[in-house]
Amino acid sequence: MRPALVEIETIDKYILHQMGAEDKLVFEAKILLNEELSRAVVAQRKTHKLLRLFWRKQQRDKLEIIYQQLLQEKTFLNGLKAIFS
Amino acid sequence: MQLLIAFYYDGLSMQDMARRFGFSGTRSATVQKHKCLEKVRAEVKKMESYETSIS
């Protein structure tokens, strides 16, 4: 695997708390000494945030489909109306 | 993005990833996952430098 991908893997382990305490300390020292690495860690954290937003939108879209299907079910709809009447 | 979602949020193993996305093995799946993350990260960096240049 080329060095850039090894870096991605290492940063992932750091961000996702999958690094041992010693390795974490060494890595944090590297981040302090290397501006490029520091920027890469920031960018990768943002990437994970974006991924989370994307996943949440997908889940909401799936829920919306289920909700619309439920509203087509007469027994469910009648039950819902009974609750609010 | 689907590959990354499958790994980080659907909890698929590398073996399942290789099967679902048609990779030859777990090694290929791992490399492709890292490459996807690299591409998205590069776009994030591009956006950041654009935002810095216009602010």
Backbone of each chain as nested JSON, in Angstrom:
{
  "chains": [
    {"id": "A", "residues": [
      {"number": 1, "name": "MET", "atoms": {"N": [0.859, -1.181, 0.0], "CA": [0.0, 0.0, 0.0], "C": [0.904, 1.243, 0.0]}},
      {"number": 2, "name": "ARG", "atoms": {"N": [0.572, 2.227, -0.85], "CA": [1.444, 3.397, -0.917], "C": [1.356, 4.218, 0.376]}},
      {"number": 3, "name": "PRO", "atoms": {"N": [2.422, 5.004, 0.65], "CA": [2.504, 5.742, 1.921], "C": [1.281, 6.605, 2.243]}},
      {"number": 4, "name": "ALA", "atoms": {"N": [0.689, 7.232, 1.217], "CA": [-0.485, 8.095, 1.468], "C": [-1.632, 7.292, 2.075]}},
      {"number": 5, "name": "LEU", "atoms": {"N": [-1.799, 6.058, 1.607], "CA": [-2.898, 5.221, 2.123], "C": [-2.574, 4.694, 3.523]}},
      {"number": 6, "name": "VAL", "atoms": {"N": [-1.314, 4.464, 3.787], "CA": [-0.894, 4.041, 5.132], "C": [-1.179, 5.186, 6.104]}},
      {"number": 7, "name": "GLU", "atoms": {"N": [-0.923, 6.417, 5.642], "CA": [-1.195, 7.603, 6.466], "C": [-2.688, 7.7, 6.771]}},
      {"number": 8, "name": "ILE", "atoms": {"N": [-3.523, 7.465, 5.759], "CA": [-4.982, 7.497, 5.936], "C": [-5.387, 6.487, 7.003]}},
      {"number": 9, "name": "GLU", "atoms": {"N": [-4.814, 5.296, 6.909], "CA": [-5.144, 4.219, 7.856], "C": [-4.726, 4.607, 9.277]}},
      {"number": 10, "name": "THR", "atoms": {"N": [-3.547, 5.189, 9.41], "CA": [-3.019, 5.592, 10.723], "C": [-3.874, 6.704, 11.327]}},
      {"number": 11, "name": "ILE", "atoms": {"N": [-4.187, 7.707, 10.51], "CA": [-5.017, 8.82, 11.001], "C": [-6.391, 8.296, 11.429]}},
      {"number": 12, "name": "ASP", "atoms": {"N": [-6.928, 7.344, 10.653], "CA": [-8.215, 6.752, 11.0], "C": [-8.156, 6.099, 12.378]}},
      {"number": 13, "name": "LYS", "atoms": {"N": [-7.111, 5.345, 12.616], "CA": [-6.959, 4.66, 13.912], "C": [-6.902, 5.695, 15.031]}},
      {"number": 14, "name": "TYR", "atoms": {"N": [-6.23, 6.805, 14.8], "CA": [-6.11, 7.862, 15.807], "C": [-7.469, 8.518, 16.068]}},
      {"number": 15, "name": "ILE", "atoms": {"N": [-8.137, 8.895, 14.962], "CA": [-9.432, 9.598, 15.083], "C": [-10.485, 8.699, 15.725]}},
      {"number": 16, "name": "LEU", "atoms": {"N": [-10.45, 7.405, 15.397], "CA": [-11.483, 6.48, 15.885], "C": [-11.079, 5.794, 17.193]}},
      {"number": 17, "name": "HIS", "atoms": {"N": [-10.04, 6.338, 17.847], "CA": [-9.59, 5.833, 19.151], "C": [-9.252, 4.344, 19.113]}},
      {"number": 18, "name": "GLN", "atoms": {"N": [-8.58, 3.955, 18.033], "CA": [-8.196, 2.554, 17.9], "C": [-6.692, 2.368, 18.074]}},
      {"number": 19, "name": "MET", "atoms": {"N": [-6.041, 3.419, 18.623], "CA": [-4.592, 3.373, 18.826], "C": [-4.286, 3.125, 20.287]}},
      {"number": 20, "name": "GLY", "atoms": {"N": [-3.223, 2.373, 20.535], "CA": [-2.76, 2.175, 21.899], "C": [-2.25, 3.495, 22.465]}},
      {"number": 21, "name": "ALA", "atoms": {"N": [-2.169, 3.583, 23.796], "CA": [-1.784, 4.834, 24.465], "C": [-0.414, 5.345, 24.012]}},
      {"number": 22, "name": "GLU", "atoms": {"N": [0.541, 4.424, 23.912], "CA": [1.903, 4.82, 23.508], "C": [1.933, 5.337, 22.078]}},
      {"number": 23, "name": "ASP", "atoms": {"N": [1.306, 4.574, 21.181], "CA": [1.272, 4.96, 19.76], "C": [0.575, 6.303, 19.6]}},
      {"number": 24, "name": "LYS", "atoms": {"N": [-0.463, 6.511, 20.422], "CA": [-1.227, 7.764, 20.362], "C": [-0.33, 8.952, 20.736]}},
      {"number": 25, "name": "LEU", "atoms": {"N": [0.457, 8.773, 21.784], "CA": [1.363, 9.851, 22.223], "C": [2.384, 10.181, 21.145]}},
      {"number": 26, "name": "VAL", "atoms": {"N": [2.935, 9.137, 20.542], "CA": [3.938, 9.32, 19.481], "C": [3.294, 10.05, 18.298]}},
      {"number": 27, "name": "PHE", "atoms": {"N": [2.093, 9.625, 17.949], "CA": [1.394, 10.223, 16.814], "C": [1.07, 11.68, 17.089]}},
      {"number": 28, "name": "GLU", "atoms": {"N": [0.625, 11.975, 18.311], "CA": [0.302, 13.363, 18.672], "C": [1.55, 14.238, 18.6]}},
      {"number": 29, "name": "ALA", "atoms": {"N": [2.708, 13.676, 18.961], "CA": [3.973, 14.413, 18.843], "C": [4.264, 14.697, 17.369]}},
      {"number": 30, "name": "LYS", "atoms": {"N": [4.005, 13.712, 16.511], "CA": [4.227, 13.883, 15.062], "C": [3.313, 14.978, 14.528]}},
      {"number": 31, "name": "ILE", "atoms": {"N": [2.072, 15.009, 15.008], "CA": [1.109, 16.028, 14.557], "C": [1.629, 17.419, 14.92]}},
      {"number": 32, "name": "LEU", "atoms": {"N": [2.184, 17.531, 16.128], "CA": [2.691, 18.836, 16.577], "C": [3.885, 19.301, 15.742]}},
      {"number": 33, "name": "LEU", "atoms": {"N": [4.679, 18.334, 15.293], "CA": [5.907, 18.682, 14.56], "C": [5.696, 18.817, 13.064]}},
      {"number": 34, "name": "ASN", "atoms": {"N": [4.606, 18.275, 12.555], "CA": [4.396, 18.227, 11.114], "C": [3.073, 18.902, 10.758]}},
      {"number": 35, "name": "GLU", "atoms": {"N": [3.18, 20.112, 10.163], "CA": [1.972, 20.891, 9.846], "C": [1.09, 20.195, 8.813]}},
      {"number": 36, "name": "GLU", "atoms": {"N": [1.736, 19.553, 7.852], "CA": [0.998, 18.861, 6.787], "C": [0.16, 17.725, 7.384]}},
      {"number": 37, "name": "LEU", "atoms": {"N": [0.76, 16.992, 8.311], "CA": [0.064, 15.887, 8.977], "C": [-1.091, 16.435, 9.808]}},
      {"number": 38, "name": "SER", "atoms": {"N": [-0.836, 17.547, 10.494], "CA": [-1.873, 18.196, 11.308], "C": [-3.075, 18.577, 10.439]}},
      {"number": 39, "name": "ARG", "atoms": {"N": [-2.801, 19.158, 9.253], "CA": [-3.894, 19.531, 8.333], "C": [-4.618, 18.292, 7.831]}},
      {"number": 40, "name": "ALA", "atoms": {"N": [-3.879, 17.229, 7.593], "CA": [-4.475, 15.976, 7.124], "C": [-5.419, 15.42, 8.182]}},
      {"number": 41, "name": "VAL", "atoms": {"N": [-5.042, 15.49, 9.444], "CA": [-5.901, 14.988, 10.534], "C": [-7.184, 15.815, 10.608]}},
      {"number": 42, "name": "VAL", "atoms": {"N": [-7.045, 17.144, 10.504], "CA": [-8.227, 18.032, 10.533], "C": [-9.162, 17.691, 9.374]}},
      {"number": 43, "name": "ALA", "atoms": {"N": [-8.586, 17.533, 8.172], "CA": [-9.384, 17.223, 6.98], "C": [-10.067, 15.861, 7.129]}},
      {"number": 44, "name": "GLN", "atoms": {"N": [-9.372, 14.898, 7.711], "CA": [-9.965, 13.568, 7.85], "C": [-11.091, 13.569, 8.893]}},
      {"number": 45, "name": "ARG", "atoms": {"N": [-10.953, 14.382, 9.946], "CA": [-12.048, 14.517, 10.929], "C": [-13.277, 15.101, 10.239]}},
      {"number": 46, "name": "LYS", "atoms": {"N": [-13.056, 16.131, 9.413], "CA": [-14.177, 16.76, 8.685], "C": [-14.802, 15.755, 7.725]}},
      {"number": 47, "name": "THR", "atoms": {"N": [-13.968, 14.935, 7.118], "CA": [-14.459, 13.907, 6.194], "C": [-15.399, 12.965, 6.927]}},
      {"number": 48, "name": "HIS", "atoms": {"N": [-15.026, 12.554, 8.134], "CA": [-15.873, 11.657, 8.914], "C": [-17.183, 12.339, 9.304]}},
      {"number": 49, "name": "LYS", "atoms": {"N": [-17.111, 13.654, 9.577], "CA": [-18.344, 14.394, 9.909], "C": [-19.278, 14.413, 8.713]}},
      {"number": 50, "name": "LEU", "atoms": {"N": [-18.695, 14.656, 7.523], "CA": [-19.491, 14.687, 6.291], "C": [-20.129, 13.33, 6.03]}},
      {"number": 51, "name": "LEU", "atoms": {"N": [-19.341, 12.289, 6.252], "CA": [-19.821, 10.924, 6.047], "C": [-21.012, 10.65, 6.952]}},
      {"number": 52, "name": "ARG", "atoms": {"N": [-20.892, 11.111, 8.206], "CA": [-21.97, 10.921, 9.173], "C": [-23.225, 11.638, 8.704]}},
      {"number": 53, "name": "LEU", "atoms": {"N": [-23.087, 12.893, 8.219], "CA": [-24.238, 13.654, 7.721], "C": [-24.876, 12.938, 6.542]}},
      {"number": 54, "name": "PHE", "atoms": {"N": [-24.057, 12.41, 5.654], "CA": [-24.538, 11.691, 4.473], "C": [-25.319, 10.451, 4.902]}},
      {"number": 55, "name": "TRP", "atoms": {"N": [-24.78, 9.691, 5.869], "CA": [-25.431, 8.479, 6.364], "C": [-26.752, 8.801, 7.023]}},
      {"number": 56, "name": "ARG", "atoms": {"N": [-26.767, 9.895, 7.832], "CA": [-27.998, 10.297, 8.519], "C": [-29.075, 10.692, 7.523]}},
      {"number": 57, "name": "LYS", "atoms": {"N": [-28.675, 11.374, 6.439], "CA": [-29.647, 11.758, 5.401], "C": [-30.216, 10.503, 4.741]}},
      {"number": 58, "name": "GLN", "atoms": {"N": [-29.343, 9.525, 4.463], "CA": [-29.797, 8.26, 3.86], "C": [-30.802, 7.569, 4.768]}},
      {"number": 59, "name": "GLN", "atoms": {"N": [-30.501, 7.528, 6.094], "CA": [-31.388, 6.878, 7.041], "C": [-32.733, 7.596, 7.098]}},
      {"number": 60, "name": "ARG", "atoms": {"N": [-32.69, 8.956, 7.089], "CA": [-33.94, 9.731, 7.125], "C": [-34.77, 9.467, 5.876]}},
      {"number": 61, "name": "ASP", "atoms": {"N": [-34.114, 9.367, 4.714], "CA": [-34.824, 9.078, 3.462], "C": [-35.489, 7.703, 3.527]}},
      {"number": 62, "name": "LYS", "atoms": {"N": [-34.788, 6.719, 4.118], "CA": [-35.361, 5.366, 4.253], "C": [-36.581, 5.41, 5.173]}},
      {"number": 63, "name": "LEU", "atoms": {"N": [-36.461, 6.158, 6.277], "CA": [-37.568, 6.277, 7.226], "C": [-38.773, 6.934, 6.577]}},
      {"number": 64, "name": "GLU", "atoms": {"N": [-38.527, 7.928, 5.736], "CA": [-39.611, 8.633, 5.049], "C": [-40.389, 7.67, 4.153]}},
      {"number": 65, "name": "ILE", "atoms": {"N": [-39.668, 6.776, 3.47], "CA": [-40.316, 5.781, 2.598], "C": [-41.2, 4.863, 3.438]}},
      {"number": 66, "name": "ILE", "atoms": {"N": [-40.656, 4.403, 4.59], "CA": [-41.422, 3.514, 5.479], "C": [-42.648, 4.252, 6.006]}},
      {"number": 67, "name": "TYR", "atoms": {"N": [-42.476, 5.502, 6.389], "CA": [-43.572, 6.319, 6.901], "C": [-44.673, 6.457, 5.863]}},
      {"number": 68, "name": "GLN", "atoms": {"N": [-44.293, 6.753, 4.621], "CA": [-45.279, 6.888, 3.538], "C": [-45.993, 5.568, 3.28]}},
      {"number": 69, "name": "GLN", "atoms": {"N": [-45.273, 4.445, 3.373], "CA": [-45.892, 3.123, 3.171], "C": [-46.897, 2.845, 4.288]}},
      {"number": 70, "name": "LEU", "atoms": {"N": [-46.519, 3.211, 5.518], "CA": [-47.419, 3.0, 6.66], "C": [-48.708, 3.79, 6.495]}},
      {"number": 71, "name": "LEU", "atoms": {"N": [-48.577, 5.012, 5.974], "CA": [-49.759, 5.863, 5.795], "C": [-50.717, 5.294, 4.753]}},
      {"number": 72, "name": "GLN", "atoms": {"N": [-50.219, 4.378, 3.93], "CA": [-51.073, 3.724, 2.935], "C": [-51.849, 2.554, 3.552]}},
      {"number": 73, "name": "GLU", "atoms": {"N": [-51.386, 2.076, 4.721], "CA": [-52.033, 0.942, 5.394], "C": [-53.291, 1.43, 6.1]}},
      {"number": 74, "name": "LYS", "atoms": {"N": [-54.468, 0.897, 5.692], "CA": [-55.747, 1.37, 6.247], "C": [-55.826, 1.159, 7.745]}},
      {"number": 75, "name": "THR", "atoms": {"N": [-55.423, -0.027, 8.21], "CA": [-55.545, -0.334, 9.641], "C": [-54.673, 0.623, 10.458]}},
      {"number": 76, "name": "PHE", "atoms": {"N": [-53.484, 0.907, 9.967], "CA": [-52.586, 1.837, 10.665], "C": [-53.18, 3.241, 10.676]}},
      {"number": 77, "name": "LEU", "atoms": {"N": [-53.668, 3.647, 9.505], "CA": [-54.242, 5.0, 9.374], "C": [-55.444, 5.169, 10.301]}},
      {"number": 78, "name": "ASN", "atoms": {"N": [-56.305, 4.148, 10.342], "CA": [-57.478, 4.2, 11.212], "C": [-57.066, 4.265, 12.683]}},
      {"number": 79, "name": "GLY", "atoms": {"N": [-56.052, 3.482, 13.028], "CA": [-55.546, 3.496, 14.4], "C": [-55.022, 4.871, 14.779]}},
      {"number": 80, "name": "LEU", "atoms": {"N": [-54.297, 5.481, 13.844], "CA": [-53.719, 6.815, 14.068], "C": [-54.831, 7.849, 14.252]}},
      {"number": 81, "name": "LYS", "atoms": {"N": [-55.877, 7.751, 13.402], "CA": [-57.01, 8.679, 13.49], "C": [-57.734, 8.494, 14.808]}},
      {"number": 82, "name": "ALA", "atoms": {"N": [-57.849, 7.238, 15.25], "CA": [-58.536, 6.949, 16.516], "C": [-57.814, 7.59, 17.691]}},
      {"number": 83, "name": "ILE", "atoms": {"N": [-56.487, 7.599, 17.633], "CA": [-55.696, 8.196, 18.718], "C": [-55.963, 9.689, 18.817]}},
      {"number": 84, "name": "PHE", "atoms": {"N": [-56.061, 10.339, 17.655], "CA": [-56.159, 11.806, 17.649], "C": [-57.569, 12.343, 17.513]}},
      {"number": 85, "name": "SER", "atoms": {"N": [-58.58, 11.456, 17.501], "CA": [-59.956, 11.963, 17.385], "C": [-60.571, 12.171, 18.767]}}
    ]},
    {"id": "B", "residues": [
      {"number": 1, "name": "MET", "atoms": {"N": [-18.898, 6.751, -1.794], "CA": [-19.481, 7.05, -0.475], "C": [-20.178, 5.816, 0.105]}},
      {"number": 2, "name": "GLN", "atoms": {"N": [-20.824, 5.06, -0.793], "CA": [-21.544, 3.86, -0.335], "C": [-20.591, 2.859, 0.298]}},
      {"number": 3, "name": "LEU", "atoms": {"N": [-19.401, 2.774, -0.252], "CA": [-18.404, 1.857, 0.29], "C": [-18.002, 2.283, 1.697]}},
      {"number": 4, "name": "LEU", "atoms": {"N": [-17.808, 3.595, 1.883], "CA": [-17.431, 4.107, 3.195], "C": [-18.573, 3.931, 4.203]}},
      {"number": 5, "name": "ILE", "atoms": {"N": [-19.813, 4.191, 3.765], "CA": [-20.982, 4.007, 4.64], "C": [-21.081, 2.539, 5.056]}},
      {"number": 6, "name": "ALA", "atoms": {"N": [-20.872, 1.643, 4.084], "CA": [-20.959, 0.203, 4.375], "C": [-19.95, -0.196, 5.453]}},
      {"number": 7, "name": "PHE", "atoms": {"N": [-18.764, 0.39, 5.384], "CA": [-17.733, 0.025, 6.357], "C": [-17.958, 0.679, 7.721]}},
      {"number": 8, "name": "TYR", "atoms": {"N": [-18.15, 2.016, 7.719], "CA": [-18.197, 2.743, 8.996], "C": [-19.543, 2.685, 9.694]}},
      {"number": 9, "name": "TYR", "atoms": {"N": [-20.644, 2.542, 8.922], "CA": [-21.96, 2.61, 9.559], "C": [-22.775, 1.33, 9.461]}},
      {"number": 10, "name": "ASP", "atoms": {"N": [-22.577, 0.557, 8.393], "CA": [-23.305, -0.712, 8.314], "C": [-22.547, -1.829, 9.014]}},
      {"number": 11, "name": "GLY", "atoms": {"N": [-21.332, -1.551, 9.419], "CA": [-20.531, -2.52, 10.173], "C": [-20.124, -3.745, 9.383]}},
      {"number": 12, "name": "LEU", "atoms": {"N": [-19.983, -3.597, 8.072], "CA": [-19.589, -4.749, 7.251], "C": [-18.121, -5.09, 7.47]}},
      {"number": 13, "name": "SER", "atoms": {"N": [-17.835, -6.392, 7.488], "CA": [-16.438, -6.833, 7.561], "C": [-15.816, -6.636, 6.185]}},
      {"number": 14, "name": "MET", "atoms": {"N": [-14.502, -6.707, 6.121], "CA": [-13.819, -6.552, 4.823], "C": [-14.225, -7.666, 3.863]}},
      {"number": 15, "name": "GLN", "atoms": {"N": [-14.52, -8.839, 4.42], "CA": [-14.947, -9.978, 3.586], "C": [-16.3, -9.668, 2.942]}},
      {"number": 16, "name": "ASP", "atoms": {"N": [-17.238, -9.139, 3.78], "CA": [-18.563, -8.768, 3.265], "C": [-18.445, -7.649, 2.243]}},
      {"number": 17, "name": "MET", "atoms": {"N": [-17.535, -6.692, 2.508], "CA": [-17.318, -5.57, 1.593], "C": [-16.835, -6.089, 0.245]}},
      {"number": 18, "name": "ALA", "atoms": {"N": [-15.89, -7.021, 0.291], "CA": [-15.332, -7.577, -0.958], "C": [-16.44, -8.25, -1.767]}},
      {"number": 19, "name": "ARG", "atoms": {"N": [-17.324, -8.982, -1.05], "CA": [-18.433, -9.69, -1.728], "C": [-19.42, -8.695, -2.302]}},
      {"number": 20, "name": "ARG", "atoms": {"N": [-19.843, -7.702, -1.476], "CA": [-20.89, -6.756, -1.902], "C": [-20.432, -5.895, -3.069]}},
      {"number": 21, "name": "PHE", "atoms": {"N": [-19.16, -5.431, -3.019], "CA": [-18.692, -4.497, -4.042], "C": [-17.875, -5.157, -5.145]}},
      {"number": 22, "name": "GLY", "atoms": {"N": [-17.75, -6.483, -5.083], "CA": [-17.108, -7.226, -6.173], "C": [-15.59, -7.112, -6.214]}},
      {"number": 23, "name": "PHE", "atoms": {"N": [-14.954, -6.987, -5.042], "CA": [-13.49, -6.946, -5.028], "C": [-12.962, -8.373, -4.959]}},
      {"number": 24, "name": "SER", "atoms": {"N": [-11.718, -8.53, -5.39], "CA": [-11.153, -9.88, -5.475], "C": [-10.886, -10.476, -4.091]}},
      {"number": 25, "name": "GLY", "atoms": {"N": [-10.657, -9.615, -3.098], "CA": [-10.385, -10.118, -1.749], "C": [-10.418, -9.001, -0.723]}},
      {"number": 26, "name": "THR", "atoms": {"N": [-10.126, -9.341, 0.518], "CA": [-10.19, -8.355, 1.606], "C": [-9.124, -7.271, 1.448]}},
      {"number": 27, "name": "ARG", "atoms": {"N": [-7.975, -7.631, 0.916], "CA": [-6.881, -6.67, 0.713], "C": [-7.319, -5.58, -0.256]}},
      {"number": 28, "name": "SER", "atoms": {"N": [-7.934, -5.998, -1.389], "CA": [-8.429, -5.034, -2.387], "C": [-9.492, -4.137, -1.779]}},
      {"number": 29, "name": "ALA", "atoms": {"N": [-10.389, -4.74, -1.003], "CA": [-11.458, -3.976, -0.361], "C": [-10.859, -2.92, 0.57]}},
      {"number": 30, "name": "THR", "atoms": {"N": [-9.839, -3.309, 1.344], "CA": [-9.185, -2.38, 2.273], "C": [-8.544, -1.23, 1.512]}},
      {"number": 31, "name": "VAL", "atoms": {"N": [-7.818, -1.551, 0.458], "CA": [-7.136, -0.511, -0.334], "C": [-8.167, 0.44, -0.953]}},
      {"number": 32, "name": "GLN", "atoms": {"N": [-9.25, -0.108, -1.493], "CA": [-10.275, 0.73, -2.122], "C": [-10.952, 1.632, -1.09]}},
      {"number": 33, "name": "LYS", "atoms": {"N": [-11.158, 1.096, 0.097], "CA": [-11.776, 1.893, 1.172], "C": [-10.867, 3.088, 1.524]}},
      {"number": 34, "name": "HIS", "atoms": {"N": [-9.574, 2.807, 1.632], "CA": [-8.622, 3.9, 1.937], "C": [-8.597, 4.914, 0.798]}},
      {"number": 35, "name": "LYS", "atoms": {"N": [-8.653, 4.433, -0.443], "CA": [-8.628, 5.331, -1.611], "C": [-9.865, 6.228, -1.619]}},
      {"number": 36, "name": "CYS", "atoms": {"N": [-11.026, 5.658, -1.273], "CA": [-12.269, 6.451, -1.213], "C": [-12.13, 7.557, -0.182]}},
      {"number": 37, "name": "LEU", "atoms": {"N": [-11.621, 7.192, 0.987], "CA": [-11.451, 8.163, 2.072], "C": [-10.476, 9.256, 1.632]}},
      {"number": 38, "name": "GLU", "atoms": {"N": [-9.432, 8.854, 0.926], "CA": [-8.424, 9.79, 0.427], "C": [-9.069, 10.8, -0.527]}},
      {"number": 39, "name": "LYS", "atoms": {"N": [-9.947, 10.313, -1.406], "CA": [-10.598, 11.19, -2.398], "C": [-11.515, 12.19, -1.702]}},
      {"number": 40, "name": "VAL", "atoms": {"N": [-12.323, 11.703, -0.752], "CA": [-13.244, 12.609, -0.061], "C": [-12.441, 13.635, 0.747]}},
      {"number": 41, "name": "ARG", "atoms": {"N": [-11.371, 13.161, 1.392], "CA": [-10.52, 14.069, 2.167], "C": [-9.89, 15.139, 1.274]}},
      {"number": 42, "name": "ALA", "atoms": {"N": [-9.495, 14.766, 0.071], "CA": [-8.904, 15.721, -0.879], "C": [-9.926, 16.794, -1.256]}},
      {"number": 43, "name": "GLU", "atoms": {"N": [-11.191, 16.395, -1.423], "CA": [-12.25, 17.352, -1.748], "C": [-12.476, 18.307, -0.579]}},
      {"number": 44, "name": "VAL", "atoms": {"N": [-12.43, 17.756, 0.636], "CA": [-12.599, 18.598, 1.835], "C": [-11.475, 19.644, 1.89]}},
      {"number": 45, "name": "LYS", "atoms": {"N": [-10.247, 19.212, 1.612], "CA": [-9.1, 20.13, 1.617], "C": [-9.268, 21.205, 0.55]}},
      {"number": 46, "name": "LYS", "atoms": {"N": [-9.786, 20.817, -0.614], "CA": [-10.004, 21.774, -1.72], "C": [-11.008, 22.825, -1.277]}},
      {"number": 47, "name": "MET", "atoms": {"N": [-12.112, 22.355, -0.639], "CA": [-13.15, 23.277, -0.171], "C": [-12.577, 24.253, 0.843]}},
      {"number": 48, "name": "GLU", "atoms": {"N": [-11.721, 23.74, 1.738], "CA": [-11.131, 24.583, 2.771], "C": [-10.259, 25.656, 2.159]}},
      {"number": 49, "name": "SER", "atoms": {"N": [-9.439, 25.292, 1.156], "CA": [-8.551, 26.286, 0.57], "C": [-9.353, 27.297, -0.257]}},
      {"number": 50, "name": "TYR", "atoms": {"N": [-10.479, 26.865, -0.851], "CA": [-11.36, 27.792, -1.562], "C": [-11.969, 28.774, -0.577]}},
      {"number": 51, "name": "GLU", "atoms": {"N": [-12.463, 28.243, 0.567], "CA": [-13.07, 29.114, 1.583], "C": [-12.048, 30.097, 2.132]}},
      {"number": 52, "name": "THR", "atoms": {"N": [-10.806, 29.65, 2.305], "CA": [-9.745, 30.537, 2.808], "C": [-9.452, 31.629, 1.785]}},
      {"number": 53, "name": "SER", "atoms": {"N": [-9.462, 31.26, 0.501], "CA": [-9.107, 32.238, -0.527], "C": [-10.19, 33.301, -0.713]}},
      {"number": 54, "name": "ILE", "atoms": {"N": [-11.466, 32.954, -0.45], "CA": [-12.519, 33.94, -0.665], "C": [-12.816, 34.754, 0.59]}},
      {"number": 55, "name": "SER", "atoms": {"N": [-12.307, 34.303, 1.758], "CA": [-12.586, 35.067, 3.006], "C": [-11.566, 36.161, 3.249]}}
    ]}
  ]
}
